[in-house]
Amino acid sequence: MKRTFVKFAGKKFITATIISTSLLASAPIMAMANHNNIEIISNDHTASVKYTGSADDAFFFDVKVNNPKGDKFTLVIASDDGVVLFSKDYTDTSFAKRVKILKSEYLDGYNISIRSSNKELENYFSVSTTSKTVEDVVVTKL
């Protein structure tokens, strides 16, 4: 009976030794991975597009652009097939506008791009839409 216990305990010891050795061997590799030459200076996003709601005939979005240098940038709104619906240049340092896009039964998506000529500011957003029809039926007893 004791012999069986020793064999069982010995197998656990060998398995534990192998696992701990492999973890210790990989520790220097993990430590080296944390000492790289990449430094994150700021978490500020240069541009954002946020859906804020809809009406029967339109979608509403808040567009914000952080442009501290005041570079000229272009806001372009296009349909999925590439037809430009809106395009305008701005130089605002802190751009914040509410955009209204009229709904169309033929379009399922829109592309919003914000880019500067010097390519320091370049963001692309894709908006996809789905429409659902809800029919309310009421049955009343006469």
Rosetta silent file (secondary structure, phi, psi, omega in degrees, C-alpha in Angstrom):
SEQUENCE: MKRTFVKFAGKKFITATIISTSLLASAPIMAMANHNNIEIISNDHTASVKYTGSADDAFFFDVKVNNPKGDKFTLVIASDDGVVLFSKDYTDTSFAKRVKILKSEYLDGYNISIRSSNKELENYFSVSTTSKTVEDVVVTKL
SCORE:     score description
SCORE:     0.000 S_00000001
   1 L     0.000  -43.217  179.177    0.000    0.000    0.000 S_00000001
   2 H   -66.635  -33.006 -179.279    2.789    2.479    0.828 S_00000001
   3 H   -63.488  -40.179  177.489    4.585    1.639   -2.394 S_00000001
   4 H   -63.097  -40.880  179.464    1.580    2.798   -4.474 S_00000001
   5 H   -63.022  -41.407 -178.919    1.484    6.071   -2.547 S_00000001
   6 H   -66.057  -41.210  178.899    5.174    6.727   -3.227 S_00000001
   7 H   -63.931  -42.837 -179.248    4.762    6.111   -6.984 S_00000001
   8 H   -65.268  -45.263  179.463    1.745    8.463   -7.118 S_00000001
   9 H   -66.874  -35.320  179.058    3.506   11.193   -5.110 S_00000001
  10 H   -65.843  -39.428  178.512    6.635   10.777   -7.234 S_00000001
  11 H   -65.253  -39.563  177.712    4.694   11.353  -10.461 S_00000001
  12 H   -65.021  -39.404 -179.249    3.181   14.538   -9.033 S_00000001
  13 H   -64.747  -43.614 -179.449    6.631   15.766   -7.969 S_00000001
  14 H   -64.781  -43.464  178.730    8.141   15.173  -11.411 S_00000001
  15 H   -62.322  -44.096  179.456    5.220   16.935  -13.137 S_00000001
  16 H   -64.174  -37.105  179.182    5.455   19.898  -10.739 S_00000001
  17 H   -66.154  -42.981  179.917    9.208   20.138  -11.308 S_00000001
  18 H   -63.736  -43.693 -179.122    8.821   20.200  -15.087 S_00000001
  19 H   -65.123  -45.887 -178.495    6.129   22.914  -14.946 S_00000001
  20 H   -67.059  -35.146  177.845    8.060   25.127  -12.518 S_00000001
  21 H   -65.633  -41.928  179.932   11.273   24.781  -14.549 S_00000001
  22 H   -67.796  -35.427  177.469    9.517   25.824  -17.758 S_00000001
  23 H   -68.009  -41.794  179.001    7.933   28.838  -16.030 S_00000001
  24 H   -67.772  -34.749  179.485   11.255   29.960  -14.593 S_00000001
  25 H   -68.822  -32.487 -179.419   12.977   29.526  -17.954 S_00000001
  26 H   -85.209  -10.928 -179.091   10.413   31.745  -19.707 S_00000001
  27 H   -60.298  -43.773  177.969   10.566   34.495  -17.036 S_00000001
  28 H   -63.534  -33.628  178.900   13.629   36.270  -18.559 S_00000001
  29 H   -66.052  -42.981  178.306   11.931   36.295  -21.971 S_00000001
  30 H   -65.569  -37.542  179.375    8.812   37.906  -20.491 S_00000001
  31 H   -66.244  -38.061  178.623   10.954   40.449  -18.623 S_00000001
  32 H   -67.806  -31.494 -179.233   12.764   41.393  -21.847 S_00000001
  33 H   -66.933  -27.050 -179.548    9.427   41.894  -23.605 S_00000001
  34 L   -80.951  -11.967 -179.101    8.491   44.595  -21.091 S_00000001
  35 L  -108.617   70.088  179.126   11.652   46.633  -21.810 S_00000001
  36 L  -104.999  178.075 -176.466   11.035   47.756  -25.385 S_00000001
  37 L   -95.225   16.838 -179.490   11.692   51.076  -27.072 S_00000001
  38 L   -98.628  130.956  179.073    8.030   52.046  -27.456 S_00000001
  39 L  -128.332  126.297  178.048    6.692   54.833  -25.293 S_00000001
  40 L   -90.144  115.813 -175.806    3.051   55.900  -25.269 S_00000001
  41 L   -88.713  -41.063 -175.497    2.993   59.655  -24.807 S_00000001
  42 L  -144.989  142.855  175.701   -0.710   60.396  -25.078 S_00000001
  43 L   -98.604    6.529 -178.857   -3.935   58.443  -25.208 S_00000001
  44 L   -66.860  133.167  174.726   -5.826   61.326  -26.835 S_00000001
  45 L   -85.037  139.046 -179.387   -7.669   60.344  -29.980 S_00000001
  46 L   -74.562  -30.278 -179.584   -7.213   62.759  -32.826 S_00000001
  47 E  -148.788  152.009  176.009  -10.769   62.237  -34.110 S_00000001
  48 E  -147.813  147.168  174.794  -13.979   60.551  -33.044 S_00000001
  49 E  -127.816  124.259 -176.487  -17.391   59.934  -34.544 S_00000001
  50 E  -126.633  128.945  177.343  -20.224   59.064  -32.190 S_00000001
  51 E   -72.234  128.799 -177.744  -23.777   58.074  -33.104 S_00000001
  52 E  -115.727   -7.054  177.721  -26.213   60.263  -31.140 S_00000001
  53 E   146.790 -175.362  179.875  -29.614   59.205  -32.466 S_00000001
  54 E  -149.148  162.635  172.791  -31.978   59.285  -35.383 S_00000001
  55 L  -121.005 -175.978  179.311  -35.224   60.763  -36.627 S_00000001
  56 L   -60.926  -30.690 -173.771  -37.636   59.401  -39.201 S_00000001
  57 L  -118.970    3.679 -173.786  -35.559   60.828  -42.032 S_00000001
  58 E  -154.640  159.834  171.046  -31.988   61.213  -40.662 S_00000001
  59 E  -110.715  147.227 -179.976  -29.100   59.906  -38.544 S_00000001
  60 E  -120.502  136.665 -179.750  -27.186   62.196  -36.168 S_00000001
  61 E  -135.302  145.102  170.402  -23.476   61.984  -35.312 S_00000001
  62 E   -99.161  122.701  178.768  -21.110   64.035  -33.171 S_00000001
  63 E  -111.026  124.673  179.453  -17.785   64.538  -34.957 S_00000001
  64 E  -126.802  136.979  179.032  -14.830   65.755  -32.884 S_00000001
  65 E  -132.816  126.483  175.033  -11.313   66.452  -34.106 S_00000001
  66 E   -95.623  109.906 -174.200   -8.353   67.391  -31.924 S_00000001
  67 L  -129.901   72.118 -172.018   -6.132   69.511  -34.192 S_00000001
  68 L   -62.137  -27.454 -179.477   -3.711   71.392  -31.896 S_00000001
  69 L   -82.948  -12.007 -178.841   -1.542   72.738  -34.742 S_00000001
  70 L    73.125   25.821  178.133   -4.535   74.161  -36.611 S_00000001
  71 L   -65.929  151.237  176.140   -3.664   72.272  -39.799 S_00000001
  72 L   -72.389  128.973  176.375   -6.155   72.315  -42.632 S_00000001
  73 E  -133.577  159.592 -176.822   -8.162   69.070  -42.707 S_00000001
  74 E  -117.528  130.762  173.431  -11.020   67.777  -44.811 S_00000001
  75 E  -100.232  119.984 -178.623  -14.183   66.111  -43.541 S_00000001
  76 E  -123.912  129.430  174.101  -15.634   63.818  -46.214 S_00000001
  77 E  -117.492  122.912 -176.743  -18.861   61.827  -45.931 S_00000001
  78 E  -131.362  158.745  174.751  -19.425   59.324  -48.732 S_00000001
  79 E   -78.396  168.492  179.917  -21.797   56.483  -49.478 S_00000001
  80 L   -58.079  -30.502 -178.525  -20.577   52.873  -49.458 S_00000001
  81 L   -87.675    7.678  173.293  -20.219   52.948  -53.233 S_00000001
  82 L    94.938    0.249  178.956  -17.890   55.984  -53.080 S_00000001
  83 L   -74.644  122.751 -178.572  -20.271   58.813  -53.999 S_00000001
  84 E   -75.461  121.617  179.404  -19.240   61.904  -52.001 S_00000001
  85 E   -95.446  -28.201 -178.979  -22.238   63.302  -50.125 S_00000001
  86 E  -155.787  140.192  176.012  -20.377   66.050  -48.234 S_00000001
  87 E  -153.908  126.766 -179.829  -16.863   67.481  -48.287 S_00000001
  88 E  -153.016  145.097  177.815  -15.541   70.587  -46.543 S_00000001
  89 E   -93.497  143.607  178.507  -12.180   71.914  -45.322 S_00000001
  90 E  -137.299  159.534  174.485  -11.665   73.143  -41.753 S_00000001
  91 L  -131.748   15.541 -178.516   -8.789   74.580  -39.710 S_00000001
  92 L   -61.942  142.025  176.512  -10.364   74.472  -36.232 S_00000001
  93 L   -81.561  -31.849  176.526   -8.032   73.444  -33.413 S_00000001
  94 E  -130.044   82.917 -174.261  -10.878   71.905  -31.435 S_00000001
  95 E   -82.755  128.045  176.235  -13.482   70.871  -33.993 S_00000001
  96 E  -147.244  110.936 -178.862  -16.857   69.664  -32.677 S_00000001
  97 E  -133.866  151.618  172.692  -19.860   69.493  -34.979 S_00000001
  98 E  -100.054  126.433 -175.573  -23.147   67.636  -35.077 S_00000001
  99 E  -109.706  136.645  177.369  -23.693   65.977  -38.446 S_00000001
 100 E  -114.943  121.013  177.296  -27.067   65.046  -39.906 S_00000001
 101 E  -112.668  120.785 -179.828  -27.107   62.400  -42.648 S_00000001
 102 E   -68.418  138.252  179.005  -30.416   61.954  -44.435 S_00000001
 103 L   -72.157  149.014  176.766  -31.655   58.376  -44.612 S_00000001
 104 L  -138.550  137.383  179.340  -31.951   56.716  -47.986 S_00000001
 105 L   -71.597  -12.478 -178.214  -33.678   53.466  -48.823 S_00000001
 106 L   -97.609  -12.309 -177.631  -30.872   52.722  -51.294 S_00000001
 107 L  -111.607  132.175  177.390  -27.908   53.176  -48.927 S_00000001
 108 L  -107.483   -4.478 -178.138  -26.945   50.759  -46.174 S_00000001
 109 E  -163.152  162.774 -178.831  -23.735   52.448  -45.096 S_00000001
 110 E  -138.503  153.578  175.451  -21.613   55.555  -45.082 S_00000001
 111 E  -120.512  130.820  179.249  -17.892   56.275  -44.818 S_00000001
 112 E  -117.101  124.816  178.580  -16.584   59.252  -42.880 S_00000001
 113 E  -126.283  142.327  178.103  -12.976   60.318  -43.376 S_00000001
 114 E  -129.323  115.280 -177.089  -11.007   63.077  -41.703 S_00000001
 115 E  -148.488  146.771  177.527   -7.605   63.765  -43.213 S_00000001
 116 E  -103.462  161.875 -178.112   -5.086   66.567  -43.538 S_00000001
 117 L   -69.000  -28.548  179.445   -2.895   67.266  -46.543 S_00000001
 118 L   -87.705    4.403  175.506    0.303   66.586  -44.544 S_00000001
 119 L    64.977   11.530  175.084   -1.108   63.179  -43.451 S_00000001
 120 L   -72.866  -28.319  179.668   -0.572   63.953  -39.738 S_00000001
 121 L  -118.241  111.865 -177.295   -4.314   63.681  -39.233 S_00000001
 122 E  -150.635  106.754 -179.879   -5.871   60.683  -40.936 S_00000001
 123 E  -135.653  141.633  179.158   -8.921   58.829  -39.577 S_00000001
 124 E  -128.790  138.133  179.807  -11.548   56.716  -41.305 S_00000001
 125 E  -131.458  142.921  178.087  -14.905   55.606  -39.936 S_00000001
 126 E  -119.042  132.391 -179.296  -17.475   53.259  -41.415 S_00000001
 127 E  -118.400  121.691  175.914  -21.177   53.509  -40.550 S_00000001
 128 E  -115.806  142.894 -176.260  -23.504   50.640  -41.418 S_00000001
 129 L  -124.045  149.046  170.820  -27.249   50.815  -41.017 S_00000001
 130 L  -135.853  139.266  179.329  -30.046   48.308  -40.837 S_00000001
 131 L  -112.556  140.030  178.133  -33.725   49.123  -40.856 S_00000001
 132 L  -125.374  139.984  177.701  -36.423   47.052  -39.223 S_00000001
 133 L  -103.787  129.577  178.355  -40.149   47.388  -39.721 S_00000001
 134 L  -115.409  125.512  178.062  -42.402   46.873  -36.730 S_00000001
 135 L  -114.483  124.349  176.793  -46.087   46.379  -37.279 S_00000001
 136 L   -95.489  127.961  179.003  -48.463   46.623  -34.348 S_00000001
 137 L  -119.877  130.035  179.623  -51.668   44.618  -34.723 S_00000001
 138 L  -120.573  129.050  176.839  -54.539   45.045  -32.332 S_00000001
 139 L  -111.206  126.680  178.583  -57.511   42.666  -32.251 S_00000001
 140 L  -120.433  144.818  179.181  -60.627   43.870  -30.464 S_00000001
 141 L   -83.420  131.162 -179.296  -63.746   41.905  -29.682 S_00000001
 142 L   -93.961    0.000    0.000  -66.890   43.363  -31.180 S_00000001
